[in-house]
Amino acid sequence: MNAHGIAASARPAYRDVNVLRWLTAYTASVTGDVVYFLALSWAAARAGGPSQVGLVVSAGALPRAVLMLGGGVVADRFGPRRVAVVSDAVRCAVILAAAAAVMLASPSVWLLAAVALIFGVVDAVFMPAVGALPPRITAPEQLARVQGMRGLSIRLSNAVGPLLAGAVLVIGGTAGAFTAAGALFALSLVTLLTLRTTSLTEVSQRGSAWHELRDGLRYVRRHRMLAPLVTVIGLSEMCFSGPVATGLVLLADERGWGASGMGWIASAFSVGAAASALLLTVSTRIPRAGLAMCGALLVTAVGAVALGHAPSLPIAVMFGSSIGLTSGFTTTVTGAFVQTETDPRYLGRVTSVTTLCTLGLAPVLFPAVGITVALWGAEVFFIGCGAISLLAAALGLSVPLIRRAELHPPRPASPAGP
């Protein structure tokens, strides 16, 4: 597939076989991640008790965060498809080897920590590479739809993954769960091998890896739109990439809604996010996308504060779905902006920066959640989330390039030839 063929294509992304291949690989990979993570945590709890779970999980999370920017360099230097294929193959081999080791002997904490460490290193390379693929498989005007499809994929994986992990853990134990995760990574690998990509006016990289990393960071810092946009992404995802889930647990406990109440609110959040992803997948265009994104952040801010003050569970569920809808919209639109505005030579590194913002900044808030709720109550925590979303909206509105940004509208279909 060449660049002209992609640009000339008027086929919606959800009907493009090549995009669907990428989506299948991405969904299988994310579902495999969920199964692997739950199996790892379960095995760590059984091998060393609850206190060891954090040690094992940190063994994978730390190198992934530290090496994420380097993974973007690798993706840009060798090409995202090649890097995604190789790293997916390594992930598959590591997890299947871990399954075999667990079959032969009871897993120790150190074995599980070693698996988590290797997996975290490889994941730091895989994630920027697979995230940099969409501009190479579809036209620019379809990127918002692709991001919507990605959002649906994540919601589906987060719904199916835990159910699958629970089933295989019951049937086959940790070894069975690792094998299931390895099979999903194998499906992702096979699908990626069938993916057709295009070159996007790239030049060969000649500097050292460190030079390329600094060059990528300098590119983001000096880019008139990407620099503030990355900050907006970091702020908008800071609460909603993880800490808000802890906040929901503490809010439900504080109000006496119990675990079922927390589940209802979390489910409403997921349904709202899935609805926004579906809407953007089938939508023909997003009028005044930059301004709409800032407006969604404002609504998210109001919804977060209202959720913390909800007097009853049904009202909390309503605000949970509202937050999911608007934050899902923001995630999809900002993702499309990043991929349309970035020079293809830097896409892997820019993707690694945004991924680090969404995955690396959120854990910093986890300790703050419990302390805040313990000292001042859940209301204050959600007021803080609202304030952060408000700050993100204000930053977006203050930058004309973001406020006036538009996404490429889909081109009308060309008339059929004779």
C-alpha positions in Angstrom: 0.0 0.0 0.0 1.5 3.4 -1.0 0.9 6.8 0.5 -1.2 7.9 -2.5 -3.4 4.8 -2.1 -4.1 5.5 1.5 -4.7 9.2 1.0 -7.1 8.6 -1.9 -9.1 6.0 0.0 -12.5 7.1 1.0 -13.4 3.8 2.8 -14.4 4.4 6.5 -11.8 3.0 8.9 -14.3 0.5 10.3 -14.7 -1.0 6.9 -11.0 -1.1 6.0 -9.6 -4.6 6.3 -6.1 -3.3 7.0 -7.3 -1.2 9.9 -9.3 -4.1 11.2 -6.2 -6.2 11.2 -4.4 -3.6 13.3 -7.5 -3.4 15.6 -7.5 -7.2 16.0 -3.9 -7.3 16.9 -4.3 -4.4 19.3 -7.4 -6.0 21.0 -5.6 -9.3 21.3 -2.6 -7.6 22.8 -4.5 -5.5 25.3 -6.6 -8.5 26.4 -3.4 -10.6 26.8 -2.0 -7.8 28.9 -5.1 -7.9 31.2 -4.9 -11.7 31.5 -1.1 -11.6 32.1 -1.3 -8.9 34.8 -4.1 -10.6 36.7 -2.3 -14.0 36.5 0.9 -12.4 37.7 -0.8 -10.7 40.6 -2.6 -13.9 41.6 0.5 -15.9 41.4 2.5 -13.4 43.5 -0.2 -13.3 46.1 -0.2 -17.1 46.4 3.6 -17.3 46.4 4.5 -14.5 48.8 1.3 -13.1 50.2 -0.3 -9.7 49.5 2.8 -7.8 50.5 4.7 -9.3 47.6 2.2 -8.3 44.9 3.4 -4.7 44.9 7.0 -5.8 44.6 6.3 -8.0 41.6 4.1 -5.5 39.8 6.6 -2.7 40.4 9.4 -4.9 38.9 7.5 -4.6 35.6 6.0 -1.1 35.9 9.3 0.6 36.8 11.3 -0.4 33.7 8.3 0.2 31.4 8.1 3.8 32.7 11.8 4.4 32.6 12.4 2.9 29.2 9.2 4.1 27.5 11.0 7.1 25.8 13.8 4.8 24.6 11.1 2.6 23.1 9.9 5.5 21.0 13.5 6.0 19.7 13.6 2.3 18.7 10.3 2.5 16.9 11.4 5.6 14.9 14.8 4.2 14.0 13.7 0.7 12.8 10.1 1.3 11.8 7.0 0.8 14.1 5.7 -2.3 12.3 9.0 -4.2 12.5 9.5 -3.2 16.2 5.9 -4.2 17.1 6.4 -7.6 15.4 9.7 -8.4 17.1 8.6 -7.1 20.5 5.3 -9.0 20.3 7.2 -12.2 19.4 9.5 -11.7 22.5 6.5 -11.1 24.8 4.9 -14.3 23.5 8.0 -16.3 24.0 8.6 -14.9 27.5 5.1 -15.6 28.7 5.0 -19.1 27.2 8.4 -19.9 28.8 7.0 -18.6 32.1 4.0 -20.9 31.7 6.3 -23.9 31.1 8.4 -22.9 34.2 5.3 -22.7 36.4 4.2 -26.1 35.2 7.5 -27.7 36.3 7.7 -26.0 39.7 5.7 -23.8 42.0 6.4 -20.1 41.0 8.6 -18.2 43.4 8.4 -14.5 43.9 11.8 -14.0 42.3 10.8 -15.9 39.2 7.6 -13.8 38.9 9.6 -10.6 39.4 12.0 -11.7 36.7 9.1 -12.4 34.3 7.6 -9.0 35.1 11.0 -7.2 34.6 11.5 -8.7 31.2 8.0 -8.1 30.2 8.1 -4.5 31.3 11.3 -3.9 29.3 9.7 -5.3 26.1 6.4 -3.6 26.7 8.3 -0.3 26.8 9.3 -1.0 23.2 6.0 -2.5 22.0 3.6 0.2 23.2 5.1 3.2 21.3 5.5 1.1 18.2 1.9 -0.2 18.0 0.6 3.2 18.8 2.6 4.8 16.0 1.0 2.5 13.3 -2.4 4.2 12.5 -1.0 7.0 10.3 0.7 4.2 8.2 -2.4 2.2 7.7 -5.1 4.7 6.9 -5.7 8.2 5.6 -5.4 11.3 7.9 -9.1 12.0 7.8 -9.8 8.5 9.3 -7.5 8.9 12.3 -10.3 10.1 14.6 -12.3 7.0 13.7 -9.3 4.8 14.4 -8.9 6.4 17.8 -12.5 5.8 18.5 -12.1 2.1 17.5 -9.1 1.9 19.8 -11.2 3.2 22.7 -13.8 0.5 22.0 -11.0 -2.1 21.9 -9.7 -1.0 25.3 -13.2 -1.1 26.8 -13.9 -4.6 25.3 -10.5 -5.9 26.5 -11.0 -4.6 30.0 -14.4 -6.2 30.1 -13.5 -9.6 28.6 -9.9 -9.9 30.0 -10.8 -10.3 33.7 -13.5 -12.9 32.9 -11.1 -14.9 30.8 -8.3 -14.6 33.4 -10.7 -15.9 36.1 -11.8 -18.8 34.0 -8.4 -20.0 33.0 -7.0 -19.5 36.5 -9.8 -21.8 37.8 -9.3 -24.4 35.1 -5.5 -24.3 34.6 -4.0 -22.2 37.4 -1.2 -19.7 36.8 0.3 -21.8 34.0 -3.0 -22.0 32.2 -3.5 -18.2 32.5 0.1 -17.5 31.2 -0.6 -19.9 28.3 -3.8 -18.1 27.5 -2.0 -14.7 27.6 0.8 -16.2 25.3 -1.9 -17.4 22.9 -3.4 -13.9 22.7 0.1 -12.4 22.1 0.6 -15.0 19.3 -2.7 -13.9 17.7 -1.5 -10.3 17.9 1.8 -11.3 16.3 0.2 -13.3 13.4 -2.2 -10.4 12.7 0.6 -7.8 12.7 2.5 -9.9 10.2 -0.4 -9.5 7.7 -0.5 -5.8 8.2 0.3 -3.6 5.2 1.9 -0.2 6.0 3.2 2.7 4.0 6.4 4.7 4.4 5.7 8.3 5.4 8.6 10.5 4.1 11.0 9.1 6.6 14.8 9.7 6.6 17.3 7.3 8.1 18.4 8.1 11.6 22.2 8.6 11.9 22.8 9.8 15.4 23.1 7.9 18.6 20.1 6.7 20.5 20.6 9.3 23.2 20.9 12.0 20.5 17.7 10.8 18.9 15.9 10.8 22.2 17.0 14.4 22.9 16.0 15.3 19.4 12.5 13.9 19.9 12.0 15.7 23.2 13.3 18.9 21.6 10.9 18.4 18.8 7.9 18.1 21.2 9.1 21.1 23.3 9.5 23.4 20.3 6.3 22.3 18.4 3.8 25.1 18.8 0.9 22.7 19.1 2.3 19.5 20.4 4.0 21.0 23.5 0.8 22.4 25.0 -1.2 19.4 23.7 1.0 16.9 25.5 0.5 18.9 28.7 -3.3 18.9 28.2 -3.1 15.1 27.7 -1.1 14.6 30.8 -3.5 16.7 32.9 -6.7 15.2 31.4 -5.5 11.7 32.0 -3.9 12.3 35.4 -7.0 11.4 37.4 -8.9 9.2 34.9 -6.1 6.7 34.0 -6.3 5.0 37.3 -6.6 7.1 40.5 -10.3 7.8 39.9 -11.0 4.1 40.3 -9.4 4.2 43.8 -11.5 7.3 44.5 -14.7 5.5 43.5 -13.9 2.6 46.0 -13.3 5.1 48.8 -16.4 7.2 47.8 -18.6 4.1 47.8 -17.2 3.0 51.2 -17.7 6.5 52.7 -21.3 6.8 51.5 -22.2 3.2 52.5 -23.0 2.1 48.9 -20.8 -0.9 49.2 -18.9 -2.8 46.5 -22.0 -3.2 44.3 -22.4 0.6 44.3 -18.8 1.1 43.3 -19.3 -1.4 40.6 -22.3 0.4 39.2 -20.5 3.7 39.1 -17.4 2.1 37.4 -19.6 0.3 34.9 -21.4 3.5 34.1 -18.0 5.2 33.5 -17.0 2.4 31.1 -20.3 2.5 29.3 -20.0 6.3 28.8 -16.5 6.0 27.5 -17.5 3.2 25.1 -20.5 5.3 23.9 -18.2 8.2 23.0 -15.7 5.8 21.3 -18.6 4.3 19.2 -19.9 7.7 18.3 -16.6 8.9 17.1 -16.0 5.7 15.2 -19.1 6.1 13.0 -19.1 10.0 12.9 -18.4 11.6 9.6 -16.7 14.6 11.2 -16.1 16.5 14.4 -17.0 20.2 13.9 -14.5 22.5 15.6 -12.7 19.5 17.2 -10.3 21.6 19.4 -13.0 23.7 20.9 -15.2 20.7 21.4 -12.4 18.9 23.2 -11.9 21.9 25.6 -15.7 21.9 26.2 -15.6 18.2 27.0 -12.9 18.9 29.6 -15.0 21.6 31.2 -18.0 19.2 31.4 -15.6 16.6 32.9 -14.5 19.0 35.5 -18.1 19.8 36.5 -19.0 16.1 36.5 -16.1 15.1 38.7 -17.1 17.7 41.3 -20.7 16.7 41.1 -19.8 13.0 41.5 -18.0 13.7 44.7 -21.1 15.5 46.0 -23.7 13.0 44.7 -26.3 12.5 47.5 -27.4 9.1 46.2 -26.1 6.1 44.2 -28.4 6.7 41.1 -27.2 10.3 40.8 -23.6 9.1 41.2 -24.1 6.6 38.5 -25.5 9.3 36.2 -22.5 11.5 36.8 -20.1 8.5 36.3 -21.5 7.9 32.9 -21.2 11.6 32.0 -17.6 11.7 33.0 -16.9 8.5 31.0 -18.6 10.0 27.9 -16.7 13.3 28.0 -13.3 12.0 29.1 -13.5 9.3 26.4 -14.2 12.0 23.8 -11.2 14.0 25.0 -8.9 10.9 24.8 -10.0 10.1 21.3 -9.7 13.6 19.9 -6.3 14.4 21.5 -5.0 11.0 20.2 -6.1 12.0 16.7 -4.5 15.4 17.0 -1.2 13.9 18.1 -1.1 11.6 15.1 -2.1 14.2 12.5 0.2 16.9 13.8 3.4 14.9 14.3 6.1 14.6 11.7 6.2 10.9 10.8 9.9 10.7 11.6 9.1 11.5 15.3 5.8 9.6 15.7 7.3 6.8 17.8 9.0 9.2 20.2 6.0 11.5 20.5 3.8 8.4 21.1 6.1 7.3 23.8 5.9 10.7 25.5 2.1 10.7 25.5 2.0 7.1 26.7 4.3 8.0 29.5 2.1 10.9 30.4 -1.0 8.6 30.6 0.7 5.7 32.4 3.6 7.4 34.2 1.9 10.4 35.8 -1.2 8.6 37.1 0.6 6.3 39.6 2.1 9.4 41.3 -1.4 10.2 42.5 -2.3 6.8 44.0 -0.7 7.6 47.4 -2.4 11.0 47.4 -5.8 9.5 46.9 -5.9 7.6 50.2 -4.3 10.5 52.1 -6.7 13.1 50.7 -9.8 11.0 51.4 -8.5 10.1 54.9 -7.9 13.7 55.8 -10.7 15.6 54.0 -13.1 13.0 52.5 -13.9 11.8 49.0 -15.5 15.1 48.1 -12.2 16.9 48.2 -10.5 14.3 46.1 -13.1 14.7 43.3 -12.9 18.4 43.6 -9.2 18.0 43.0 -9.9 15.9 39.9 -12.3 18.6 38.7 -9.7 21.3 39.2 -7.1 19.4 37.2 -9.6 18.9 34.3 -10.5 22.6 34.5 -6.8 23.5 34.3 -6.4 21.3 31.2 -9.5 23.0 29.6 -8.1 26.4 30.4 -4.7 25.5 28.9 -6.4 24.2 25.7 -8.6 27.3 25.4 -5.6 29.6 25.9 -3.6 28.1 23.0 -5.2 29.3 19.7 -3.7 26.4 17.7 -5.5 23.9 20.0 -8.7 26.0 20.3 -9.0 26.3 16.6 -7.7 22.9 15.6 -9.7 20.8 13.2 -9.5 17.2 12.2 -9.5 16.3 8.5 -13.0 15.6 7.4 -13.6 12.4 5.5 -13.4 12.9 1.7 -16.5 12.1 -0.3 -16.4 8.8 -2.1 -15.1 9.1 -5.7 -17.6 8.2 -8.4 -17.1 4.8 -9.9 -15.3 4.7 -13.2 -16.9 3.3 -16.4 
